[in-house]
Amino acid sequence: MVSGSFTDIFTRTVRLMLADDQVDAVLGIAPALHSPLHRDLDMAAVGREISAANHWGKPVAFWLYGGDQARVAAALAEAEHVACFGGIDEAIIGLSACQRYYQWLGKKPDSSAEQRPQGVEGARPAAPKLAEGVHVGKAAFELLRHYDIPAAPEDLTSDATGAVIAAGKIGYPVVLKIVSPQWLHKSDRGGIRLNVSNDRELLQAYGELTGLFQSHTPDGRLDGILVQQQIQGTELLMGIKRDPQFGPILVLGMGGIYTEIFRDTAHSLLPVQLQDLEEMFRSLRIYPLMEGTRGQAGVCWPVLLETALALGRLATEHPEVAELDLNPVLANADGCWCVDCRIVVHSAD
């Protein structure tokens, strides 16, 4: 028979265990009973008290039984470092996952990805700050350049004459793209022209794109027509997603217009090391193509891995970046180049 002092004993015991340097986590087994006879067994209040006293941030798992588990778990949903489970196996698995997560956070980034500290000779200048919202084009690529993430040579033009001049500097063949906040998915709307090989084709493609934009989005904002070097290679995806619980997550996978169809991607918490990146790429179905097949050369692995490391560093140093999509990244035996970038910035608060 459990007396009315059960909650006091339980709370004091857990607090003493949390204060012990030899204890990394606590698993508590407790009743959750919905009955007037058990009003003194308020495990929701116990959980909140334990959470408030847990200055060490150690995980506390509750295995609840007795029929009122859902209500108690919902009451503790916002309590820090406390989680409720429906079985002891689930609770142990949850604590094990916490341990692996903390071990992952303790990993050091690869030395090749470390940035020189600010304020010393030869230090990298401060990264550009992006305002809250969605960024494409010049602003997005400026942030990439700060981290030495390679991008295809390009020039944003405001008229056809400027586009011809840009193509002459870049060298044919080129790609033309509509740049507009209303045209984030350009391929789906026909806002790209590939394999433009001379001035005549460029003028025709330029007119087609500007006309297409005006007909589909007459009230939209056209930032310009991007003239970009045409690069051949395997289409890859590199990106960042920010999870509210675990922070930045690196995404690698198959890129191009079929990304959402094949969903050939790998995900990893940050920071990452070279070995982690190699395992991520090897897990992809597209990996044999990246290695080279049927007489075709594979990708330049040193450049590709260094680019992924740089993207991970960008994610950890810019908590305001909620999403970042590089799709596609074209990779071949000579290197890799980002040809399209979208960055979503939220308030860092």
C-alpha positions in Angstrom: 0.0 0.0 0.0 1.4 3.4 -1.1 0.8 6.1 1.5 0.2 9.8 0.8 3.9 10.5 1.2 4.8 8.6 -2.0 5.1 11.8 -4.0 7.4 13.4 -1.4 9.6 10.4 -1.2 9.7 10.0 -5.0 10.6 13.7 -5.5 13.3 13.8 -2.9 14.8 10.5 -4.2 14.9 11.7 -7.8 16.4 15.1 -6.9 19.2 13.4 -4.9 19.9 11.1 -7.8 20.1 14.0 -10.2 22.6 15.8 -7.9 24.9 12.8 -7.9 27.8 13.2 -10.3 27.7 9.4 -10.9 24.1 9.6 -12.3 23.6 10.6 -15.9 19.8 9.9 -16.2 16.9 8.7 -14.1 14.1 6.2 -15.0 11.1 6.5 -12.7 8.2 4.1 -12.5 5.1 5.7 -11.1 1.3 5.4 -11.0 -1.0 7.6 -13.0 -4.4 6.9 -11.4 -7.7 8.8 -12.2 -9.6 8.2 -9.0 -10.7 10.4 -6.1 -8.9 8.0 -3.8 -5.6 8.9 -5.4 -5.7 12.6 -5.6 -2.5 12.8 -3.5 -0.6 10.9 -6.3 -0.3 14.0 -8.6 2.6 12.8 -10.8 2.1 15.8 -13.1 3.0 18.1 -10.2 5.9 15.8 -9.2 7.2 16.0 -12.8 7.1 19.8 -12.9 8.8 20.0 -9.5 11.6 17.7 -10.7 12.0 19.6 -13.9 12.3 22.9 -12.1 15.0 21.5 -9.8 16.9 19.7 -12.6 19.7 22.4 -12.9 22.0 19.8 -14.5 19.7 19.1 -17.5 19.8 15.4 -17.0 17.1 13.4 -18.8 14.3 12.0 -16.6 12.1 9.2 -18.1 8.7 8.3 -16.5 7.1 4.9 -17.1 3.5 5.5 -16.1 0.9 2.9 -15.4 -2.6 2.9 -14.0 -5.0 4.2 -16.7 -4.4 8.0 -16.6 -1.1 8.1 -18.4 -2.3 10.2 -21.3 -3.5 13.1 -19.0 -0.3 13.1 -17.0 1.9 12.9 -20.1 0.0 15.8 -21.7 0.5 17.9 -18.5 4.2 17.3 -18.6 4.6 18.0 -22.4 6.3 21.3 -21.8 8.4 20.2 -18.8 12.1 20.4 -19.7 14.2 17.2 -19.5 11.2 15.1 -18.6 9.6 12.6 -21.0 6.7 10.0 -20.4 6.6 6.6 -21.9 4.0 3.9 -22.1 6.4 1.0 -21.5 9.7 0.4 -19.8 11.3 -0.8 -23.0 10.3 2.5 -24.7 11.7 4.5 -21.8 15.1 2.7 -21.9 15.3 3.2 -25.7 14.5 6.9 -25.2 17.3 7.3 -22.6 19.7 5.4 -24.9 18.8 7.8 -27.7 19.6 10.7 -25.4 22.9 9.3 -24.6 23.8 8.8 -28.3 22.7 12.4 -29.0 24.9 13.9 -26.3 27.8 11.8 -27.5 27.2 13.2 -31.0 27.1 16.8 -29.8 30.5 16.2 -28.2 32.1 15.4 -31.5 34.5 17.9 -32.8 34.1 19.2 -36.4 36.7 18.0 -38.8 39.9 20.2 -38.6 39.7 21.0 -42.3 36.3 22.6 -41.7 37.4 24.8 -38.8 37.3 28.6 -39.5 40.0 30.8 -38.4 39.0 33.0 -35.4 37.9 36.6 -36.0 40.3 39.3 -35.2 43.6 37.6 -36.1 45.7 38.1 -39.2 44.2 36.5 -42.3 40.9 35.8 -40.5 37.8 35.4 -42.6 35.6 38.6 -42.6 32.2 38.5 -41.0 29.5 36.6 -42.8 26.8 38.7 -44.5 23.6 39.0 -42.5 20.3 38.1 -44.2 17.0 39.6 -43.3 14.1 37.5 -42.2 12.3 35.9 -45.2 13.1 33.9 -48.3 16.3 34.6 -50.2 17.3 33.5 -53.7 19.9 34.8 -56.2 22.6 37.3 -55.3 22.0 37.5 -51.5 21.9 33.8 -51.1 25.0 33.1 -53.1 26.9 35.8 -51.2 26.5 33.8 -48.0 27.6 30.6 -49.8 30.8 32.4 -51.1 31.7 33.3 -47.5 32.0 29.6 -46.7 33.8 28.8 -50.0 30.8 26.8 -51.3 31.4 26.8 -55.1 28.8 28.2 -57.4 28.5 28.2 -61.1 29.7 31.5 -62.8 26.7 33.7 -63.3 25.5 37.3 -63.7 22.0 38.7 -62.9 20.9 40.9 -65.8 18.1 43.4 -66.2 17.9 43.5 -70.0 18.8 41.5 -73.1 21.9 43.6 -73.9 23.3 43.0 -70.5 22.5 39.3 -70.9 24.5 39.1 -74.1 27.5 40.9 -72.5 27.3 38.5 -69.5 27.2 35.4 -71.7 30.3 36.7 -73.6 32.2 36.9 -70.3 31.0 33.6 -69.0 31.3 31.7 -72.2 28.7 29.7 -74.1 26.8 27.5 -73.6 24.8 29.2 -70.8 21.6 28.7 -68.9 18.9 31.5 -68.5 16.7 31.5 -65.4 13.9 33.7 -64.1 14.8 35.2 -60.7 11.8 36.2 -58.7 10.3 35.5 -55.2 7.2 34.3 -57.0 9.2 31.8 -59.1 11.0 29.7 -56.5 10.2 26.5 -58.4 11.4 27.7 -61.8 11.6 24.3 -63.5 7.9 23.5 -62.7 6.8 26.7 -64.4 9.1 26.6 -67.4 11.3 29.4 -66.1 14.6 28.0 -67.3 16.3 27.7 -70.7 19.2 25.3 -71.1 21.9 24.9 -73.7 21.8 28.5 -75.0 24.8 28.4 -77.4 24.9 31.8 -79.1 23.7 35.4 -79.1 20.7 34.7 -81.3 19.5 31.9 -79.1 20.0 34.0 -76.0 18.0 36.9 -77.3 15.1 34.5 -78.2 15.3 32.8 -74.8 15.4 36.1 -73.0 12.3 37.3 -74.7 10.5 34.1 -74.0 11.3 34.2 -70.3 10.3 37.8 -69.8 7.1 37.2 -71.7 6.3 34.1 -69.7 6.9 36.0 -66.4 4.6 38.8 -67.4 1.8 36.5 -68.6 1.8 34.3 -65.5 2.7 36.9 -62.8 1.8 40.4 -64.1 1.9 41.8 -60.6 5.1 39.8 -59.6 8.5 41.2 -58.9 11.1 40.2 -61.5 14.6 40.6 -60.0 16.2 39.8 -63.4 17.2 37.0 -65.7 20.2 35.0 -64.5 22.8 34.1 -67.0 24.7 31.1 -65.7 27.4 28.8 -67.1 26.1 25.5 -68.3 27.8 22.7 -66.4 27.4 18.9 -67.0 27.5 16.6 -64.0 25.6 14.4 -61.6 22.7 16.3 -60.0 22.9 16.3 -56.2 21.0 17.9 -53.4 22.6 19.5 -50.3 20.5 21.3 -47.7 19.9 22.3 -44.1 16.7 21.7 -42.1 16.4 23.0 -38.5 14.6 20.8 -36.1 13.1 22.5 -33.0 14.4 19.7 -30.8 17.7 18.7 -32.3 18.9 21.8 -34.1 20.4 21.9 -37.6 20.3 18.8 -39.8 22.3 18.2 -42.9 20.6 16.7 -45.9 22.4 15.1 -48.8 20.9 13.2 -51.7 19.8 13.0 -55.3 19.1 16.4 -56.8 17.3 17.8 -59.8 13.6 17.9 -60.7 13.0 14.3 -59.5 14.2 14.9 -55.9 10.7 14.7 -54.5 9.8 11.6 -56.5 12.7 9.3 -55.7 13.4 10.8 -52.2 16.9 9.4 -52.3 18.3 11.3 -49.3 20.4 10.9 -46.2 20.2 13.0 -43.0 22.6 13.7 -40.2 22.8 15.8 -37.0 25.6 18.4 -36.9 28.5 18.6 -36.5 29.7 16.0 -39.0 33.1 14.6 -39.8 34.4 13.3 -43.1 33.6 9.7 -42.1 30.0 10.7 -41.4 29.7 12.4 -44.9 31.3 9.4 -46.6 28.7 7.1 -45.0 25.9 9.4 -45.9 26.9 9.4 -49.6 27.4 5.6 -49.6 23.9 5.1 -48.3 22.4 6.8 -51.4 21.0 4.8 -54.3 22.7 7.3 -56.6 26.1 6.5 -55.1 27.2 4.1 -57.9 26.7 7.0 -60.4 28.9 9.2 -58.2 31.6 6.6 -58.3 31.6 6.4 -62.1 29.9 3.8 -64.3 29.9 2.7 -67.9 33.1 4.6 -68.8 31.9 7.8 -67.1 34.2 9.5 -64.6 33.0 9.8 -61.0 32.8 12.9 -58.9 35.7 14.8 -57.3 35.3 13.5 -53.8 37.7 15.9 -52.0 35.8 19.0 -53.3 32.4 17.4 -52.7 33.2 16.4 -49.1 34.7 19.8 -48.4 31.6 21.5 -49.7 29.4 19.4 -47.4 31.6 20.2 -44.5 31.4 23.9 -45.2 27.6 23.7 -45.5 27.5 22.1 -42.0 29.7 24.9 -40.6 27.3 27.5 -42.1 24.4 25.8 -40.4 26.0 25.8 -36.9 27.2 29.4 -37.2 23.8 30.8 -38.4 21.0 29.7 -36.2 18.7 32.1 -38.0 18.9 29.9 -41.2 15.8 27.7 -40.9 16.1 26.1 -44.3 18.7 26.1 -47.0 18.4 24.2 -50.3 21.1 23.8 -52.9 19.4 22.0 -55.7 20.9 21.0 -57.9 24.6 20.8 -57.1 26.4 19.6 -60.2 29.3 17.3 -59.5 31.8 15.9 -61.9 35.5 14.8 -62.0 36.6 18.4 -61.9 34.6 19.6 -58.8 31.1 20.6 -57.8 29.0 23.7 -58.3 25.8 25.0 -56.8 23.5 26.3 -59.5 20.4 27.2 -57.5 20.0 28.2 -53.9 17.1 29.1 -51.6 17.6 30.2 -48.0 14.8 30.7 -45.5 15.7 33.0 -42.6 13.7 33.2 -39.3 14.3 35.3 -36.3 17.2 33.8 -34.2 15.3 34.6 -30.9 
